[in-house]
Amino acid sequence: FASAQKVTLLNSCLSKENNLRMDCKYELTAASPVPTCTYTQENNVVGSTDPATSQDPTFKNRVDVAIMEGSTTCRLILTGFSDDKPKNFTCTIKQKETVSKTATVEKSKATPEVFSVECAWQRFDVDYDVNCFVAVKNHYRTIIAASFCFREVEKTMYILATAVCLLGFASAQKVTLLNSCLSKENNLRMDCKYELTAASPVPTCTYTQENNVVGSTDPASSQDPTFKNRADVAIMEGSTTCRLILTGLSDDKPKNFTCTIKQKETVSKTSTVEKKLLQKCSAWSVHGSVLMLTMTSIVLLL
């Protein structure tokens, strides 16, 4: 733990749904306690993972902040981002120390997200069917050489790639779990976990509600106007999990949400969501599955 706790990178882009997405990458000097992440704009709290932090009313029902599964990255999703002038956003990470980084964001200059330059998507360039262990070795070197990849992501990706090789592709493509919770900002958060039978092509993920498209990673998919500026869908960095963030979920009646994953096949899973019955999203729900995957991978490697 020679290196200091620090925020290494704060970048931004526009999601397919035209929402602001910011990723705050950081390094820690200790494994515990669980860090908290807070985004501010000109000293006003946009959103936070800290339950004790009060959100500015301006951002109510427009924001979601979460530490990404399996990485040291804190992501902000902000709907209804205005075009009027540049704004300063600060990401603050608190653990043993308090560190922060500020970036100026101007919507007209924010670039759309490009999956091909993201660490998480490089694993789909590997042809595991040729020689599994050689592919993992070469892939790991590729990740180390990439300037935009960080140590925790490298470790996670290596474990994931090795686990994929050891387990093989005997099982069918499927959605294994679709769960939901309410974020600190009272937004609906759904995680759709899936298994693939091939390393490529890149899968697409679409969430629907009663056949209306809530949001999708597929550029060819048209979002229902009802969900414009309210939904964000993204495949989580370094995992086979697709997350939906939806603001303004009404209390009136239960709703059926379906997650559809398309790659070699098309598979889906449906879950009924009733806001008053939803539990709050916990830190365990973010980190627990990563711990299980890591332990499983270690056992497989022994």
C-alpha positions as CSV (number, residue, x, y, z in Angstrom):
1,F,0.0,0.0,0.0
2,A,2.8,2.4,-0.9
3,S,0.7,4.5,-3.2
4,A,-1.7,7.1,-1.9
5,Q,-5.5,7.0,-2.1
6,K,-6.4,9.1,-5.2
7,V,-8.9,9.7,-8.0
8,T,-7.1,8.8,-11.2
9,L,-9.6,9.7,-13.8
10,L,-12.9,11.6,-14.2
11,N,-14.5,11.3,-17.7
12,S,-17.9,11.9,-19.2
13,C,-20.0,11.0,-22.2
14,L,-23.6,11.1,-23.4
15,S,-25.4,7.8,-23.2
16,K,-27.7,6.5,-26.0
17,E,-30.6,8.0,-24.1
18,N,-28.8,11.4,-24.1
19,N,-28.1,11.3,-20.4
20,L,-24.9,12.5,-18.9
21,R,-22.7,9.5,-17.7
22,M,-19.6,10.2,-15.7
23,D,-17.0,7.6,-14.5
24,C,-14.8,8.4,-11.5
25,K,-11.9,5.9,-11.3
26,Y,-10.0,5.8,-8.1
27,E,-7.3,3.9,-6.1
28,L,-7.5,2.9,-2.5
29,T,-4.9,2.2,0.1
30,A,-7.0,-0.4,2.1
31,A,-9.6,-3.0,1.4
32,S,-12.0,-1.7,4.0
33,P,-14.2,0.1,5.0
34,V,-16.4,0.3,1.9
35,P,-15.7,3.8,0.3
36,T,-18.4,6.3,-0.3
37,C,-18.7,8.3,-3.5
38,T,-20.3,11.8,-3.9
39,Y,-20.8,13.9,-7.0
40,T,-21.2,17.6,-6.6
41,Q,-21.8,20.5,-9.0
42,E,-20.6,23.9,-7.7
43,N,-20.8,22.5,-4.1
44,N,-24.4,21.3,-4.6
45,V,-24.8,17.5,-4.0
46,V,-25.8,15.8,-7.3
47,G,-25.9,12.3,-5.8
48,S,-24.0,10.1,-3.4
49,T,-23.7,6.5,-2.1
50,D,-23.4,7.9,1.4
51,P,-26.8,7.6,3.2
52,A,-25.9,10.6,5.4
53,T,-25.4,12.9,2.5
54,S,-28.4,15.1,1.5
55,Q,-29.1,15.6,-2.2
56,D,-29.8,19.0,-3.6
57,P,-33.5,19.2,-4.5
58,T,-32.6,20.4,-8.0
59,F,-31.4,16.8,-8.8
60,K,-34.2,14.9,-7.2
61,N,-35.5,12.0,-9.3
62,R,-32.9,12.8,-12.0
63,V,-29.7,11.1,-10.7
64,D,-28.2,7.7,-9.8
65,V,-24.7,7.2,-8.3
66,A,-23.3,3.8,-7.8
67,I,-19.9,2.1,-7.4
68,M,-19.6,-0.3,-10.4
69,E,-19.6,-4.0,-9.7
70,G,-16.2,-5.5,-9.7
71,S,-14.2,-2.3,-10.1
72,T,-13.0,0.9,-8.4
73,T,-15.2,3.1,-10.5
74,C,-18.1,5.3,-9.4
75,R,-20.6,6.1,-12.0
76,L,-23.0,9.0,-12.2
77,I,-26.1,8.9,-14.4
78,L,-27.9,12.3,-14.8
79,T,-31.0,12.8,-16.8
80,G,-32.2,16.2,-18.1
81,F,-28.7,17.7,-18.5
82,S,-29.1,21.2,-19.9
83,D,-27.2,22.8,-22.8
84,D,-26.9,26.3,-21.5
85,K,-23.3,26.5,-20.2
86,P,-20.3,24.4,-19.0
87,K,-20.6,23.0,-15.5
88,N,-18.0,21.8,-13.0
89,F,-18.6,18.4,-11.6
90,T,-16.5,17.0,-8.7
91,C,-16.2,13.4,-7.6
92,T,-15.2,12.8,-4.0
93,I,-14.1,9.4,-2.7
94,K,-14.1,8.9,1.1
95,Q,-12.4,6.0,2.9
96,K,-9.2,6.3,4.9
97,E,-8.8,9.7,3.3
98,T,-10.9,12.1,1.3
99,V,-9.8,12.7,-2.3
100,S,-11.5,14.4,-5.2
101,K,-11.2,15.4,-8.8
102,T,-13.1,18.1,-10.8
103,A,-14.0,18.1,-14.5
104,T,-15.8,20.7,-16.6
105,V,-18.7,19.3,-18.7
106,E,-20.3,21.0,-21.7
107,K,-23.1,19.0,-23.2
108,S,-22.5,20.2,-26.8
109,K,-18.9,18.9,-26.5
110,A,-19.7,15.6,-24.7
111,T,-19.0,12.6,-26.9
112,P,-21.4,9.7,-27.3
113,E,-20.1,6.6,-25.5
114,V,-18.0,4.3,-27.7
115,F,-17.8,0.8,-26.5
116,S,-14.7,-0.1,-28.5
117,V,-12.5,2.0,-26.3
118,E,-13.8,0.7,-23.0
119,C,-11.8,-1.8,-21.0
120,A,-14.8,-4.0,-20.5
121,W,-15.4,-4.6,-24.1
122,Q,-11.9,-5.7,-25.1
123,R,-12.6,-9.2,-23.8
124,F,-15.0,-9.8,-26.7
125,D,-12.1,-9.4,-29.1
126,V,-10.6,-12.6,-27.8
127,D,-11.4,-15.8,-29.7
128,Y,-11.5,-18.3,-26.8
129,D,-12.4,-21.2,-29.2
130,V,-8.9,-21.2,-30.8
131,N,-6.8,-21.7,-27.7
132,C,-8.4,-20.8,-24.5
133,F,-5.3,-20.3,-22.3
134,V,-3.2,-18.6,-24.9
135,A,-6.1,-16.2,-25.5
136,V,-6.4,-15.4,-21.8
137,K,-2.6,-14.7,-21.6
138,N,-2.6,-12.5,-24.6
139,H,-5.7,-10.7,-23.5
140,Y,-4.2,-10.0,-20.1
141,R,-1.2,-8.4,-21.7
142,T,-3.4,-6.3,-23.9
143,I,-5.2,-4.9,-20.9
144,I,-2.0,-4.1,-19.1
145,A,-0.8,-2.2,-22.1
146,A,-3.9,-0.1,-22.4
147,S,-3.5,3.3,-20.7
148,F,-7.2,3.6,-19.9
149,C,-7.3,0.3,-17.9
150,F,-6.7,0.2,-14.2
151,R,-5.3,-2.5,-11.8
152,E,-8.6,-3.6,-10.3
153,V,-10.2,-4.0,-13.8
154,E,-7.1,-5.9,-15.0
155,K,-7.5,-8.4,-12.1
156,T,-11.2,-8.7,-12.5
157,M,-11.0,-9.2,-16.3
158,Y,-8.2,-11.8,-15.9
159,I,-10.3,-13.8,-13.4
160,L,-13.4,-13.5,-15.6
161,A,-11.5,-14.6,-18.7
162,T,-9.9,-17.6,-16.9
163,A,-13.2,-18.7,-15.4
164,V,-14.8,-18.6,-18.8
165,C,-12.0,-20.8,-20.2
166,L,-12.2,-23.3,-17.3
167,L,-16.0,-23.5,-17.3
168,G,-16.2,-23.6,-21.1
169,F,-19.3,-22.8,-23.2
170,A,-21.3,-26.0,-22.5
171,S,-24.2,-24.2,-20.9
172,A,-26.8,-22.4,-23.0
173,Q,-27.1,-18.6,-23.4
174,K,-29.5,-17.5,-20.7
175,V,-30.6,-14.8,-18.3
176,T,-29.9,-16.2,-14.8
177,L,-31.2,-13.4,-12.6
178,L,-33.3,-10.2,-12.8
179,N,-33.5,-8.3,-9.5
180,S,-34.6,-4.8,-8.5
181,C,-34.1,-2.3,-5.7
182,L,-34.5,1.4,-4.9
183,S,-31.4,3.5,-5.0
184,K,-30.6,6.2,-2.4
185,E,-32.1,8.7,-4.8
186,N,-35.4,6.6,-4.9
187,N,-34.8,5.5,-8.5
188,L,-35.5,2.0,-9.8
189,R,-32.3,-0.1,-10.3
190,M,-32.6,-3.4,-12.1
191,D,-29.7,-5.8,-12.6
192,C,-30.0,-8.4,-15.4
193,K,-27.3,-11.1,-15.0
194,Y,-26.7,-13.4,-18.0
195,E,-24.5,-16.1,-19.4
196,L,-23.2,-16.2,-23.0
197,T,-22.1,-19.2,-25.2
198,A,-19.6,-17.3,-27.2
199,A,-17.1,-14.4,-26.7
200,S,-18.4,-12.4,-29.7
201,P,-20.2,-10.5,-31.0
202,V,-20.9,-7.9,-28.3
203,P,-24.3,-8.6,-26.8
204,T,-27.1,-6.0,-26.7
205,C,-29.4,-5.5,-23.8
206,T,-32.9,-4.1,-23.9
207,Y,-35.4,-3.5,-21.1
208,T,-39.1,-3.3,-21.9
209,Q,-42.2,-2.7,-19.9
210,E,-45.3,-4.3,-21.4
211,N,-43.6,-4.4,-24.8
212,N,-42.6,-0.7,-24.6
213,V,-38.9,-0.1,-24.8
214,V,-37.6,1.5,-21.6
215,G,-34.0,1.6,-22.7
216,S,-31.4,-0.3,-24.7
217,T,-27.7,-0.6,-25.6
218,D,-28.8,-1.4,-29.2
219,P,-28.5,1.8,-31.3
220,A,-31.2,0.4,-33.6
221,S,-33.8,0.1,-30.8
222,S,-36.3,3.0,-30.5
223,Q,-37.1,4.1,-26.9
224,D,-40.7,4.7,-26.0
225,P,-41.3,8.5,-25.6
226,T,-42.7,7.8,-22.1
227,F,-39.2,7.0,-20.8
228,K,-37.2,9.8,-22.6
229,N,-34.7,11.4,-20.2
230,R,-35.7,9.0,-17.5
231,A,-33.9,5.7,-18.3
232,D,-30.3,4.6,-18.7
233,V,-29.2,1.1,-19.7
234,A,-25.6,-0.1,-19.6
235,I,-23.7,-3.4,-19.5
236,M,-21.6,-3.1,-16.3
237,E,-17.8,-2.9,-16.7
238,G,-16.1,-6.2,-16.3
239,S,-19.2,-8.3,-15.8
240,T,-22.1,-10.0,-17.6
241,T,-24.7,-7.8,-15.9
242,C,-26.9,-5.2,-17.6
243,R,-28.2,-2.4,-15.4
244,L,-31.3,-0.3,-15.8
245,I,-31.6,3.0,-13.9
246,L,-35.1,4.5,-14.1
247,T,-36.2,7.8,-12.5
248,G,-39.8,8.7,-11.7
249,L,-41.1,5.2,-11.0
250,S,-44.8,5.6,-10.1
251,D,-46.4,4.0,-7.0
252,D,-49.8,3.2,-8.6
253,K,-49.6,-0.5,-9.5
254,P,-47.1,-3.4,-10.2
255,K,-45.4,-3.3,-13.5
256,N,-43.7,-6.1,-15.6
257,F,-40.2,-5.4,-16.7
258,T,-38.4,-7.7,-19.2
259,C,-34.7,-7.8,-19.8
260,T,-33.7,-9.2,-23.3
261,I,-30.1,-10.2,-24.2
262,K,-29.3,-10.7,-27.8
263,Q,-26.1,-12.3,-29.1
264,K,-26.0,-15.7,-30.8
265,E,-29.5,-16.3,-29.4
266,T,-32.2,-14.0,-27.9
267,V,-33.0,-14.7,-24.3
268,S,-35.1,-12.8,-21.8
269,K,-36.5,-12.8,-18.3
270,T,-39.4,-10.9,-16.8
271,S,-39.9,-9.6,-13.3
272,T,-42.9,-7.8,-11.6
273,V,-41.9,-4.6,-9.9
274,E,-44.0,-2.9,-7.2
275,K,-42.4,0.2,-5.8
276,K,-43.8,0.0,-2.3
277,L,-42.3,-3.5,-1.9
278,L,-38.8,-2.7,-3.2
279,Q,-35.9,-2.8,-0.8
280,K,-33.2,-0.2,-0.8
281,C,-30.1,-1.1,-2.8
282,S,-27.3,-2.1,-0.4
283,A,-23.5,-2.0,-0.6
284,W,-23.7,-5.9,-0.3
285,S,-25.7,-6.1,-3.5
286,V,-22.9,-4.2,-5.3
287,H,-20.0,-6.2,-3.9
288,G,-21.4,-9.6,-2.9
289,S,-21.6,-11.2,-6.3
290,V,-18.1,-10.0,-7.1
291,L,-16.7,-11.7,-4.0
292,M,-18.5,-14.9,-4.9
293,L,-17.2,-14.9,-8.4
294,T,-13.6,-14.2,-7.2
295,M,-13.8,-17.0,-4.6
296,T,-15.2,-19.4,-7.3
297,S,-12.5,-18.5,-9.7
298,I,-9.7,-19.0,-7.1
299,V,-11.1,-22.5,-6.3
300,L,-11.2,-23.3,-10.1
301,L,-7.6,-22.2,-10.5
302,L,-6.3,-24.3,-7.6
